[in-house]
Amino acid sequence: MVVGEITEEKDVVIIGGGPGGYHAAIRAAALGRHVTLIEREDLGGTCLNKGCIPSKVFTHFAQEFKKTKHLKEMGMEFGEVEANLSSLQHYKNKKITQLRMGVESLCKANKVEVVKGSASFLSESRIGVENGHEFSLFNFKEAIVATGGDFHYPDGVLFNSGCVLKEREIFNLEEIPEELIVYGADYISLEISSVFSLLGSRVTLVLNDELPFDSAITKELFRQLKKQKINVIKKSQLRTAKERDGHVIVELEKDNGETVSIEGSHFVISGQVKPNLTDLGLDRLRIEVTENGYIRADREGRTSIPHIWAIGDVTEGPSLAVKAIKQGKVAAEAMAGLKVEVDMQFVPTVVQMSSPIACVGLTEEEAREEGYSVTVSENPVRGNGYAQLTDEKDGFVKVVSDSETDVILGVHIMGTGAVELITSGVLGLEMAARDEDFRFPLYPHPSMNESVLEAMEGLKGDAVHMPPRKKELAR
């Protein structure tokens, strides 16, 4: 390693070019700062290059593959439909490249300086960047840590590139697994199970924890998994997973202590995300870290060192790109003196499976535990005219309300369009909306939006396409 003799002066330095980092960089530049963005791999980070985008290519493909039967029924004529993962990989890589080039172009257009290399703090005002044999020194006025997180896995898993896989590796396969075992209870595990079941794999889903949904969503989800012929093993912990004679042997321990062994052609596990702070040099700083190893940051993203900020997976909270993006913009705006903050109370939960799930706010159970006088309404999607004509009749919209104030506490959707529809729920909860606020506007017809309207109307028994509530006879 050759150490440079010149220390360059920088204004704002951002370490990490993932969704949080590049959003922060572009927003800070738009507010007049001179920004240096340091990334050791590719702009877009894990989300664009390995995680969100690659996985959603597969979920989209599976959902479109599922529609072919309905399209034939409508009169669309085509030959035998097959899932060619080799072609899908080509498409996936093309889209990743296009999106990454888009991020690069945006950075260039906003005059963000992009530096390749691994950064580490040398002091509270100096950073070193190593790139091969080159080493650069930067003095900075302000810095944002946006280095993301890494997946960690339990002991007992012997990974190989063929059949014992990590959650990102499954989306690099060019052949559909014959018998796939999926371990995990998060959205990634559910999406993988649904995708490969639709594409023809015999799937076993091993749940190591309770599903994080409203009870109505969980009930319908299990019905959908059964409909897709996905075998579900509940409340089981992984002991070992290893390849033997071209197959995977997975040993599980159930809650009652019973040990079971299952076999498949492939095994995939969804790991636990932990902050990626290795080699960042935080030990040289007086920066506060939480008991769980996250950088402690306030609602602006400011750390215990006022001119150093932290966003995304290095901070506590859900490991989601939406969190990092919001934190990145807020940190950049706070640097500029704007009155901003991040509020994680209404982060939507999204699962891009078949049928999609999207939720925000309190579940019915949580609302009761918090002492609300709870009223709920469920509108089945099969009663929606547009759902009928598109043959997307699975799912429902459930709303949770406080009957004393009529304030909406939670919105839970399962069915086609759920991810898009949940935005109205997020806005409503942020504005402390009552059911009348959702009922007053005009909804497009025919559309899946009408299921949200009727669920809201159902709180007072006014929904037209739902059976009337039984009224108690006067005594």
C-alpha positions in Angstrom: 0.0 0.0 0.0 1.3 3.4 -1.0 0.2 6.2 1.3 -0.4 9.5 -0.5 1.3 12.6 0.8 -1.6 15.0 0.1 -4.7 15.3 2.3 -7.7 16.5 0.3 -10.2 18.9 1.8 -13.8 17.7 1.5 -17.1 19.2 2.5 -19.6 16.3 2.9 -18.3 12.8 2.8 -20.8 9.9 2.5 -19.6 6.3 3.1 -21.7 3.9 1.2 -23.5 4.3 -2.1 -26.7 2.2 -1.4 -30.2 3.6 -1.5 -29.6 5.6 1.7 -26.2 6.9 0.7 -26.9 8.0 -2.8 -30.2 9.6 -1.9 -28.4 11.6 0.8 -25.7 12.5 -1.6 -28.0 13.8 -4.3 -30.2 15.7 -1.8 -27.2 17.3 -0.1 -25.8 18.4 -3.5 -29.2 19.8 -4.5 -29.0 21.9 -1.3 -25.7 23.4 -2.3 -23.1 21.1 -0.6 -20.1 19.7 -2.3 -20.5 15.9 -1.8 -18.0 13.0 -2.0 -19.6 9.6 -2.1 -17.4 6.6 -1.3 -18.4 3.1 -2.4 -16.2 0.0 -2.4 -18.4 -2.0 -4.8 -21.2 -0.7 -7.1 -23.5 2.2 -6.7 -27.0 1.2 -5.6 -25.6 -1.1 -2.9 -27.1 -4.4 -1.9 -30.6 -3.3 -2.7 -30.1 -2.6 -6.3 -27.4 -5.1 -7.1 -28.1 -8.2 -4.9 -31.3 -7.8 -2.9 -34.5 -5.8 -3.7 -34.2 -5.5 -7.4 -33.1 -9.0 -8.3 -35.7 -10.6 -6.0 -38.5 -8.4 -7.4 -37.5 -9.5 -10.9 -38.3 -13.0 -9.8 -41.5 -12.1 -7.9 -42.8 -10.2 -11.0 -41.9 -13.1 -13.3 -43.7 -15.6 -11.1 -46.8 -13.4 -10.8 -46.9 -13.0 -14.6 -46.2 -16.7 -15.1 -49.3 -17.4 -12.9 -51.5 -15.3 -15.1 -51.0 -17.4 -18.3 -53.9 -19.7 -17.5 -56.3 -16.8 -17.1 -55.0 -15.2 -20.3 -55.7 -18.4 -22.2 -59.2 -18.5 -20.7 -59.8 -15.0 -22.0 -58.7 -16.0 -25.5 -55.0 -15.1 -25.7 -53.4 -17.8 -27.8 -49.8 -18.9 -27.4 -47.8 -22.1 -27.2 -46.7 -24.1 -24.2 -45.4 -21.7 -21.5 -42.1 -22.6 -19.8 -40.0 -20.8 -17.2 -36.5 -20.3 -18.6 -34.4 -19.1 -15.7 -31.3 -18.7 -17.9 -33.2 -16.0 -19.9 -34.6 -14.6 -16.7 -31.0 -14.1 -15.4 -30.1 -12.3 -18.5 -33.1 -10.0 -18.1 -32.3 -9.5 -14.4 -28.7 -8.5 -15.1 -29.7 -6.1 -17.9 -32.2 -4.3 -15.6 -29.7 -4.1 -12.7 -27.1 -2.5 -15.1 -29.7 -0.1 -16.5 -30.7 1.0 -13.0 -27.1 1.3 -11.8 -26.2 3.4 -14.8 -29.2 5.6 -13.9 -27.9 6.2 -10.4 -24.4 7.0 -11.8 -25.9 9.5 -14.2 -27.9 11.2 -11.4 -24.8 11.5 -9.3 -22.9 13.0 -12.2 -25.7 15.4 -13.1 -25.8 16.6 -9.5 -22.0 17.0 -9.4 -21.5 14.3 -6.8 -17.9 13.1 -6.7 -17.9 9.3 -6.6 -14.8 7.7 -5.1 -14.1 3.9 -5.4 -12.7 2.2 -2.3 -13.1 1.2 1.3 -13.3 4.0 3.8 -12.3 4.1 7.5 -12.2 6.9 10.1 -8.8 8.0 11.2 -10.1 10.7 13.4 -13.3 12.7 13.9 -12.4 14.8 10.9 -10.3 12.6 8.7 -11.1 9.5 6.5 -8.7 7.2 4.7 -9.9 5.4 1.5 -8.1 2.3 0.3 -8.6 1.1 -3.3 -6.1 -1.6 -4.2 -2.6 -0.2 -3.9 -3.9 3.4 -3.7 -4.7 5.2 -0.4 -6.2 8.6 -0.1 -6.7 10.9 2.8 -9.7 13.2 3.2 -10.4 15.9 5.8 -14.1 16.5 6.0 -16.6 19.0 7.5 -19.4 16.5 7.8 -19.8 12.8 7.2 -22.7 10.3 6.8 -22.2 6.6 7.6 -24.4 4.6 5.2 -22.5 1.3 5.0 -25.6 -0.9 5.3 -25.8 -4.4 6.9 -24.6 -7.9 6.4 -26.6 -11.1 6.8 -25.5 -13.5 9.6 -26.5 -17.1 9.8 -26.8 -19.8 12.5 -24.0 -22.3 13.1 -24.6 -25.7 11.5 -25.2 -24.5 7.9 -22.5 -25.7 5.4 -23.0 -23.4 2.5 -22.0 -24.3 -1.0 -22.7 -22.7 -4.4 -24.9 -25.6 -5.6 -27.6 -26.6 -3.2 -27.1 -25.0 0.3 -27.8 -21.3 -0.4 -28.1 -17.9 1.2 -31.2 -15.8 0.4 -29.5 -13.8 -2.3 -27.9 -16.8 -4.0 -31.2 -18.4 -4.8 -31.9 -15.6 -7.3 -28.8 -16.6 -9.3 -30.0 -20.1 -10.1 -30.5 -20.9 -13.8 -32.6 -24.1 -13.1 -35.7 -24.5 -11.0 -35.0 -26.5 -7.9 -36.9 -29.8 -7.8 -37.5 -29.8 -4.0 -36.8 -26.5 -2.2 -36.6 -26.1 1.6 -36.9 -22.5 2.8 -36.0 -21.6 6.4 -37.2 -18.3 7.9 -40.4 -16.4 8.8 -39.6 -13.0 7.2 -40.8 -11.4 4.0 -37.8 -12.8 2.1 -38.6 -16.4 3.0 -42.3 -16.0 2.0 -41.4 -14.4 -1.3 -38.9 -17.2 -2.1 -41.4 -19.9 -1.2 -44.1 -18.4 -3.3 -41.9 -17.7 -6.4 -40.5 -21.1 -6.7 -43.7 -22.9 -5.9 -45.4 -21.0 -8.8 -42.5 -21.9 -11.1 -42.8 -25.6 -10.3 -40.7 -26.4 -7.2 -42.0 -28.6 -4.4 -41.5 -26.2 -1.5 -41.3 -26.8 2.2 -41.3 -23.6 4.3 -39.9 -24.0 7.8 -41.0 -21.2 10.1 -38.6 -20.4 12.9 -40.8 -17.7 14.4 -44.3 -16.4 14.4 -45.4 -14.4 11.3 -45.5 -10.7 12.0 -49.0 -10.0 10.7 -52.5 -9.4 11.9 -54.3 -12.7 12.7 -56.6 -12.3 9.7 -53.6 -11.9 7.3 -51.9 -14.9 8.9 -55.0 -17.1 8.5 -55.4 -16.2 4.9 -51.7 -16.5 4.3 -51.7 -20.1 5.5 -54.7 -20.8 3.2 -52.8 -19.4 0.3 -49.7 -21.4 1.1 -51.8 -24.6 1.2 -53.5 -23.6 -2.1 -50.0 -23.3 -3.7 -49.2 -26.7 -2.2 -46.4 -25.3 0.0 -45.7 -27.6 2.9 -45.4 -25.5 6.1 -43.5 -26.7 9.2 -44.1 -24.4 12.2 -42.1 -23.5 15.3 -38.9 -25.3 14.3 -35.3 -24.3 14.9 -32.5 -25.3 12.5 -29.8 -27.6 13.9 -27.9 -28.5 10.7 -28.1 -28.2 6.9 -25.6 -29.9 4.7 -25.2 -31.5 1.3 -25.0 -35.2 1.0 -24.9 -37.2 -2.2 -26.4 -34.5 -4.3 -29.2 -33.8 -1.8 -29.6 -31.5 1.2 -30.3 -33.0 4.6 -31.9 -30.6 7.1 -32.2 -31.4 10.8 -34.8 -29.4 12.8 -35.7 -29.2 16.5 -39.4 -28.5 17.2 -40.7 -26.6 20.2 -41.5 -29.9 22.0 -37.9 -31.0 21.7 -38.6 -33.5 18.9 -35.9 -33.7 16.3 -37.0 -34.2 12.6 -35.0 -34.6 9.4 -36.2 -33.5 6.0 -34.5 -33.8 2.6 -34.6 -31.7 -0.5 -32.6 -30.9 -3.6 -31.9 -27.3 -2.4 -32.0 -25.4 0.9 -32.1 -21.6 1.3 -31.9 -19.7 4.6 -32.8 -16.0 5.2 -30.2 -14.6 7.6 -30.4 -11.9 10.2 -29.2 -8.5 9.2 -26.6 -6.8 11.4 -24.8 -3.5 10.9 -21.8 -3.5 8.6 -19.3 -1.6 10.7 -16.3 -3.8 10.4 -13.0 -2.0 9.5 -14.8 1.4 9.6 -12.5 2.6 12.4 -15.3 3.6 14.8 -13.0 2.5 17.7 -11.0 5.7 16.9 -14.0 7.8 17.6 -16.1 8.7 20.7 -19.2 7.7 18.9 -22.0 6.0 20.9 -23.1 2.5 19.9 -26.2 0.7 21.2 -26.1 -2.6 23.1 -27.0 -4.4 19.9 -24.1 -2.9 18.0 -25.9 -0.2 16.1 -24.8 3.5 15.8 -27.0 5.6 18.1 -28.6 8.4 16.1 -31.4 10.9 16.7 -34.4 11.5 14.6 -32.3 13.7 12.2 -29.7 11.0 11.9 -27.1 12.9 14.0 -24.8 10.7 16.1 -23.1 11.6 19.4 -20.5 13.4 17.3 -22.6 16.4 15.9 -21.0 16.5 12.5 -21.2 12.8 11.8 -24.5 11.2 10.8 -25.7 7.6 10.5 -28.5 6.2 8.3 -29.9 2.9 7.2 -29.0 -0.5 8.5 -26.2 0.8 10.7 -29.0 2.3 12.9 -31.7 0.6 14.9 -35.0 -0.2 13.2 -36.3 -2.3 10.3 -33.7 -3.4 7.8 -35.5 -1.8 4.8 -34.5 0.4 1.9 -37.5 2.7 2.6 -36.0 3.5 6.0 -32.5 4.2 4.6 -33.9 6.4 1.8 -36.0 8.5 4.2 -33.1 8.8 6.7 -30.7 9.8 3.9 -32.9 12.7 2.7 -33.5 13.9 6.2 -29.8 13.8 7.2 -29.0 15.9 4.1 -31.7 18.4 4.9 -30.8 18.6 8.6 -27.3 19.4 7.5 -28.7 22.3 5.6 -30.5 23.6 8.7 -34.0 22.5 7.6 -36.5 21.5 10.3 -36.9 17.7 9.5 -37.0 14.4 11.3 -37.6 10.7 10.7 -40.7 9.0 12.2 -40.7 5.2 11.9 -44.1 4.7 13.4 -45.9 4.0 10.1 -43.4 2.0 8.0 -45.3 -0.2 5.7 -44.7 -4.0 5.8 -44.6 -5.4 2.2 -44.4 -9.0 0.9 -44.3 -9.3 -2.9 -45.6 -12.9 -3.0 -48.7 -14.3 -4.6 -51.0 -12.9 -3.3 -49.1 -9.7 -2.2 -49.3 -8.5 1.4 -49.1 -4.9 2.6 -49.8 -3.6 6.1 -49.3 -0.5 8.1 -50.2 0.5 11.7 -51.6 -1.6 14.5 -52.9 -5.1 14.1 -56.3 -5.9 15.8 -54.4 -7.7 18.6 -52.0 -4.8 19.2 -54.8 -2.3 19.2 -56.7 -4.2 21.9 -53.5 -4.7 24.0 -52.9 -0.9 23.9 -56.4 -0.3 25.3 -58.3 1.0 22.3 -62.0 0.3 21.9 -61.5 -1.6 18.7 -63.8 -2.0 15.7 -62.7 -3.9 12.6 -64.0 -4.4 9.1 -62.9 -6.9 6.5 -63.8 -6.6 2.8 -63.1 -9.7 0.7 -61.5 -9.0 -2.6 -63.8 -11.5 -4.4 -66.6 -8.9 -4.0 -64.7 -6.4 -6.1 -65.8 -6.3 -9.8 -62.3 -5.6 -11.1 -60.9 -8.5 -9.1 -63.5 -10.7 -10.7 -62.7 -9.7 -14.3 -58.9 -10.0 -13.8 -59.3 -13.3 -11.9 -57.5 -12.0 -8.9 -60.1 -12.9 -6.3 -57.9 -13.9 -3.4 -57.4 -11.7 -0.4 -59.1 -8.9 1.5 -58.8 -5.5 3.0 -59.0 -5.2 6.8 -59.1 -1.9 8.7 -58.7 -1.4 12.5 -60.4 1.6 14.1 -60.9 3.1 17.5 -64.7 3.2 17.9 -64.6 6.0 20.4 -62.8 8.5 18.0 -63.3 6.8 14.6 -59.5 7.2 14.1 -58.0 4.5 11.8 -55.3 2.5 13.7 -54.2 0.0 11.0 -54.7 -1.1 7.4 -54.0 -4.6 6.4 -54.3 -5.7 2.7 -53.7 -9.0 1.0 -54.4 -9.3 -2.7 -53.3 -7.9 -6.1 -52.5 -4.3 -5.9 -51.9 -4.4 -2.1 -48.5 -2.7 -2.3 -49.8 0.2 -4.3 -53.0 0.5 -2.2 -51.2 0.6 1.2 -49.9 4.1 0.4 -53.4 5.5 1.1 -53.3 3.7 4.4 -49.9 5.2 5.2 -51.1 8.7 4.4 -54.3 8.2 6.4 -52.4 7.1 9.5 -49.9 9.9 9.2 -52.7 12.4 9.1 -54.7 10.7 12.0 -57.6 10.1 9.5 -61.0 8.9 10.6 -63.1 6.6 8.5 -65.1 9.5 7.1 -61.8 10.9 5.6 -61.5 7.7 3.6 -65.2 7.6 2.7 -65.5 11.1 1.4 -63.3 11.1 -1.7 -64.4 9.6 -5.1 -62.7 6.3 -5.9 -62.0 5.2 -9.5 -64.3 2.5 -10.9 -63.8 -0.3 -11.6 -60.6 -0.7 -9.6 -59.1 -2.5 -6.6 -59.2 0.8 -4.8 -62.9 0.2 -4.1 -62.0 -2.6 -1.7 -60.4 0.0 0.6 -63.5 2.2 0.4 -65.8 -0.7 1.2 -63.7 -1.8 4.1 -63.9 1.7 5.5 -67.7 1.8 4.9 -68.0 -1.6 6.6 -66.9 -0.1 9.9 -70.3 1.4 10.2 -72.1 -1.4 8.3 -72.6 0.8 5.2 -70.7 -1.3 2.6 -72.9 -2.1 -0.4 -71.1 -5.3 -1.5 -70.9 -6.9 1.9 -73.7 -8.7 3.7 -75.5 -6.4 6.2 -74.6 -6.8 9.8 -77.1 -8.7 11.9 -78.9 -6.3 14.2 -79.9 -7.4 17.7 -83.6 -7.5 18.3 -84.9 -5.0 20.7 -86.0 -6.5 24.0 
